[in-house]
Amino acid sequence: MKDREFLLLVCLVSLTLIFSNFSLFLKSIASSSFLQPPLKQAAQQLKLEGFRQTEQAFWNQIKDVNLDQLSPPTEIATLNSGELSPQPKPLTTPNPQPTQKPISSAAKKSVSLPPKPKPPVEKPYTRFLFVGDSIMFDLGVKLQYNLRKTYKINNTKLDYKVSSGLNRIDYYNWYNRTTTLLKSYKPDVIVVLFGGNDGQDIIDKNGRYYPLFTPGWEKTYQERVERYAKLLSTSSVRKVYWVGQPMSRRPRYNRIFSVLNKIYGTVSQAYPKIEYISTWGTFASGGKYAALVADKSGKRRSVKINDGVHFTSHGANIISEVVLEQMKKDKIVTIKSKPAKSASPQPKLTPSSVSKSPTQKSAQMP
């Protein structure tokens, strides 16, 4: 009897221990090497079933939790790892750019802007030199007169040589003479006129002789013109006007002048300081020479003397008008306006300054 009670007590204690830690009991049975395979499978099934029930109970408890009442955790643990999840990077906000306030009109007025640089003031042209052969004498006299009368320019110089030119430099060397004039007079403007005596055969610098109008003649004469143009262009002179020959009533001179004018114009284009002034059609009408030509005032008179080369006073004045008109376009000369005369102030009339007639005086007497 006692053995039965003892056995019953042992069974009760064993059952109590088994049910108190049932999962451990199943794990030990499942891992036992003495248990038969069917029993092992049954024990494993019971183990999994118990785990599912425990897991289901866990999720049911989570569902019952009110997440809105919980404060957000500062750190979240990673399941089954024991490591903390990486902290989120703080949001970087760009530095606020200072907003530019609109500038008021008063502030704009108060801001002082740097003054704009003034363009350089060009020095006026005050010294004029006229060089050439005897034809330049007639033209130069009229240029001097018109510059003085119209433009108030008195500092002028006329230098001419009869029977000279750029052909017979053995007779008169214009290179040397012009160099002397440039150094002594220091002109701002030079007016050049050659050609009246250059229609003859020529000898070049090597002593070779070339008849008029041959290619060698044209080449040699052009070299003379280029040498003279270079002399003027490299000097201190500021502007050069090379005046071409106008048409003549003599066919021989027309042929000579047309060749010379072409050379003068071609060479002048290569030098910025030099401007060629064509006067070929100034004494022409319908493409032919006109002996009588009107000036700006309308006076119609003869323009050349009987030799067909030199100007009359009227003709020289017309050519000078052409030259001065070009100078005016180039702003070499300007007409100086006279200052307006201010009206003299009228004296104020006072009773003491008003003269009275005898009748007025007698009327005031008692």
C-alpha positions in Angstrom: 0.0 0.0 0.0 2.8 2.3 0.8 4.5 1.4 -2.4 1.5 2.4 -4.4 1.2 5.7 -2.6 4.8 6.4 -3.1 4.6 5.6 -6.8 1.5 7.8 -7.2 3.4 10.6 -5.4 6.3 10.2 -7.7 4.0 10.3 -10.8 2.3 13.5 -9.5 5.6 15.2 -8.9 6.9 14.1 -12.4 3.7 15.4 -14.1 4.0 18.6 -12.2 7.6 19.1 -13.4 6.7 18.2 -16.9 3.8 20.6 -17.2 5.6 23.4 -15.5 8.3 23.3 -18.2 6.6 21.5 -21.0 8.6 23.1 -23.8 11.9 21.9 -22.2 10.4 18.5 -21.8 9.4 18.3 -25.4 12.8 19.6 -26.5 14.6 16.9 -24.5 12.3 14.1 -25.8 12.8 15.3 -29.4 16.6 15.4 -29.1 16.7 12.0 -27.3 18.5 9.3 -29.2 16.6 6.5 -27.5 13.2 7.5 -28.6 11.6 5.8 -31.6 11.2 7.8 -34.9 7.4 8.0 -34.7 7.6 9.2 -31.2 10.3 11.7 -32.1 8.1 13.1 -34.9 5.1 13.3 -32.6 7.2 15.2 -30.0 8.6 17.6 -32.7 5.0 18.3 -33.8 4.0 19.0 -30.3 7.0 21.3 -29.9 6.1 23.3 -33.1 2.4 23.5 -32.1 3.4 24.9 -28.7 5.6 27.5 -30.4 2.8 28.6 -32.7 0.5 29.1 -29.8 3.0 31.2 -27.9 3.7 33.3 -31.0 0.0 33.9 -31.6 -0.5 35.0 -28.1 2.4 37.4 -28.4 1.0 39.1 -31.5 -2.5 39.3 -29.9 -0.9 41.3 -27.0 0.7 43.6 -29.5 -2.6 44.3 -31.3 -4.1 45.3 -28.0 -1.5 48.0 -27.4 -2.5 51.6 -28.3 0.4 53.0 -30.2 -0.9 56.6 -30.1 -0.4 56.7 -26.3 3.2 55.6 -26.5 6.0 58.2 -26.8 8.3 57.5 -29.8 11.4 55.6 -28.8 14.7 57.3 -29.3 16.4 54.1 -30.3 15.1 51.0 -31.9 16.8 47.7 -31.3 17.3 45.3 -34.2 15.6 42.0 -33.6 17.7 38.9 -33.1 20.9 41.0 -33.4 21.4 43.0 -30.2 22.6 46.0 -32.3 21.1 49.4 -32.6 19.8 50.5 -35.9 21.7 53.4 -37.5 20.6 56.8 -36.5 18.9 58.8 -39.2 21.0 61.6 -40.6 19.9 65.1 -39.6 18.2 67.1 -42.3 20.5 69.8 -43.5 18.7 73.0 -44.5 20.4 75.4 -46.7 21.5 78.7 -45.2 18.9 81.3 -46.0 20.2 83.7 -48.5 19.7 87.3 -47.6 17.1 88.8 -49.8 18.1 92.0 -51.6 15.8 94.8 -50.8 14.8 97.0 -53.7 16.7 100.2 -53.8 14.5 103.2 -53.5 14.8 106.1 -55.8 16.1 108.3 -53.0 18.9 105.8 -52.3 19.7 105.6 -56.0 20.2 109.4 -56.0 22.4 109.2 -53.0 24.7 106.6 -54.5 27.6 108.5 -56.3 28.7 106.7 -59.5 32.2 107.1 -60.7 32.4 109.8 -63.4 32.7 108.6 -66.9 36.1 109.3 -68.5 36.0 112.2 -70.8 37.1 111.6 -74.4 40.4 113.2 -75.1 40.0 116.7 -76.6 41.7 116.9 -80.0 44.1 119.7 -80.4 42.9 122.2 -82.9 44.7 122.5 -86.3 46.3 125.9 -86.4 49.4 125.7 -88.7 48.9 125.2 -92.4 51.6 124.7 -95.0 51.1 124.8 -98.8 53.9 123.4 -101.1 54.2 122.8 -104.8 55.1 124.4 -108.1 53.9 127.7 -109.6 50.4 126.4 -109.8 50.4 126.1 -106.0 51.2 129.9 -105.8 47.7 130.8 -107.2 46.0 128.2 -105.1 48.0 128.9 -101.9 47.2 132.6 -102.0 43.4 131.9 -102.1 43.7 129.3 -99.4 45.5 131.7 -97.1 42.8 134.4 -97.8 39.8 132.1 -97.2 41.3 130.5 -94.1 41.8 133.9 -92.6 38.5 135.4 -93.7 36.1 132.4 -93.0 37.9 130.4 -90.4 40.0 133.0 -88.5 43.2 131.0 -89.2 46.2 133.3 -89.7 49.1 131.0 -89.2 49.8 129.8 -92.7 52.8 129.4 -94.9 53.1 129.2 -98.7 56.3 127.6 -100.2 56.5 127.2 -104.0 59.1 126.9 -106.6 58.7 127.8 -110.3 59.4 125.0 -112.9 59.8 122.4 -110.1 58.2 119.1 -109.3 59.0 115.5 -108.4 60.5 114.6 -111.8 63.6 116.9 -112.0 64.8 116.5 -108.5 68.2 117.3 -109.9 67.0 120.8 -110.5 65.1 121.3 -107.2 65.1 118.7 -104.4 61.6 118.8 -102.8 62.6 116.0 -100.3 65.3 118.1 -98.7 63.2 121.3 -98.9 60.2 119.7 -97.3 62.3 118.1 -94.5 63.6 121.6 -93.6 60.0 123.0 -93.6 58.7 120.2 -91.4 61.4 120.9 -88.8 61.3 124.7 -88.9 57.6 125.4 -89.3 56.0 122.2 -87.7 52.7 122.4 -89.6 49.5 120.6 -88.6 48.2 120.4 -92.1 50.0 120.3 -95.5 48.4 120.8 -98.9 50.5 119.5 -101.8 50.1 120.2 -105.6 52.5 119.0 -108.2 52.4 118.0 -111.8 52.6 121.1 -113.9 56.2 120.5 -114.8 56.4 116.7 -114.4 55.2 115.8 -117.9 58.7 115.1 -119.3 61.2 112.2 -119.7 62.7 110.9 -116.5 66.0 109.4 -115.2 65.8 106.9 -112.3 68.1 106.7 -109.4 70.4 104.3 -111.3 70.8 106.7 -114.2 68.5 104.9 -116.6 66.5 107.1 -118.9 62.8 106.5 -119.6 60.7 108.5 -122.2 57.4 110.0 -121.1 54.4 107.6 -120.7 56.6 104.4 -121.0 56.1 101.7 -118.2 59.6 102.6 -116.9 58.6 106.2 -116.7 55.4 105.5 -114.7 57.3 103.2 -112.4 60.0 105.7 -111.7 57.7 108.6 -111.2 55.5 106.5 -108.8 58.6 105.7 -106.8 59.2 109.5 -106.5 55.7 110.0 -105.3 55.9 107.2 -102.8 59.1 108.5 -101.4 57.5 111.9 -100.8 54.4 110.5 -99.3 56.4 108.4 -96.9 58.4 111.5 -95.9 55.1 113.3 -95.0 53.5 110.3 -93.4 56.3 109.6 -91.0 56.6 113.3 -89.9 54.8 115.1 -87.1 52.3 116.5 -89.6 48.7 115.4 -88.7 46.9 115.7 -92.0 48.0 115.8 -95.7 45.8 116.8 -98.6 47.2 115.9 -102.0 45.4 117.9 -104.7 45.0 116.4 -108.1 45.2 118.5 -111.3 41.9 119.6 -112.9 41.1 119.2 -116.5 42.9 121.4 -119.1 41.8 122.8 -122.4 45.1 121.4 -124.0 44.8 117.7 -124.9 48.5 117.1 -124.1 48.1 118.3 -120.5 44.9 116.3 -120.2 46.8 113.1 -121.1 49.7 114.0 -118.7 47.4 115.0 -115.8 45.2 111.9 -116.1 48.3 109.7 -115.6 49.7 111.7 -112.8 46.4 111.9 -110.9 46.1 108.1 -111.1 49.5 107.8 -109.4 48.7 110.4 -106.8 45.4 108.7 -105.9 46.9 105.2 -105.8 49.8 106.2 -103.5 47.6 108.2 -101.2 45.5 105.2 -100.4 48.4 103.5 -98.7 48.9 106.2 -96.2 46.2 107.0 -93.6 47.4 110.6 -93.1 47.2 111.4 -96.8 43.9 112.2 -98.5 43.7 112.6 -102.2 41.4 115.4 -103.5 40.2 114.9 -107.0 39.5 118.1 -109.0 39.4 116.5 -112.4 35.7 117.4 -113.1 35.8 120.8 -111.3 36.5 122.7 -114.6 34.4 120.4 -116.8 30.8 120.3 -118.1 29.4 117.2 -119.8 32.8 115.5 -119.5 34.6 118.2 -121.4 36.7 121.2 -120.3 34.7 124.3 -119.5 36.5 127.6 -119.8 33.9 129.4 -117.7 32.8 128.0 -114.4 30.7 129.6 -111.6 31.9 129.7 -108.0 29.7 129.3 -104.9 28.4 132.8 -105.2 27.3 132.2 -108.7 29.9 134.3 -110.5 30.8 132.7 -113.8 34.3 133.5 -115.0 37.4 132.1 -116.8 39.2 129.5 -114.6 42.6 129.1 -116.5 45.0 131.5 -118.3 46.0 131.0 -121.9 48.6 128.3 -121.2 45.8 125.9 -120.1 47.8 125.0 -116.9 47.8 127.9 -114.4 44.7 129.1 -112.7 43.1 132.5 -112.9 42.2 134.1 -109.6 38.7 132.9 -110.1 39.8 129.4 -110.9 42.1 129.3 -107.9 39.3 130.4 -105.6 37.0 127.5 -106.9 39.7 124.9 -106.2 40.3 126.4 -102.8 36.6 126.0 -102.0 36.9 122.3 -102.9 39.9 121.8 -100.6 38.3 123.8 -97.7 35.1 121.9 -98.1 37.0 118.6 -97.6 38.8 120.1 -94.6 35.4 121.0 -93.1 34.1 117.5 -93.6 37.2 116.2 -91.8 36.7 118.7 -89.0 40.1 120.2 -89.7 38.5 123.7 -89.9 35.3 124.9 -88.4 33.5 128.2 -88.7 33.7 130.0 -85.5 30.4 131.7 -84.6 30.5 135.1 -83.2 29.2 135.4 -79.6 25.7 136.9 -79.5 25.6 140.4 -78.2 23.7 140.7 -75.0 21.0 143.4 -75.1 21.9 146.4 -72.9 19.5 146.7 -69.9 17.0 149.4 -70.2 17.2 152.1 -67.4 14.4 152.1 -65.0 12.3 155.2 -65.1 11.9 157.1 -61.9 9.9 160.3 -61.3 13.0 162.3 -61.0 14.5 160.9 -64.2 11.5 161.7 -66.5 11.9 164.9 -68.4 8.9 167.0 -68.4 7.6 169.3 -71.1 7.0 173.1 -70.4 3.3 172.6 -70.5 3.5 169.8 -67.9 5.6 172.1 -65.7 3.1 175.0 -66.0 0.2 172.8 -65.3 1.8 171.8 -62.0 2.4 175.4 -60.9 -0.2 176.8 -58.5 
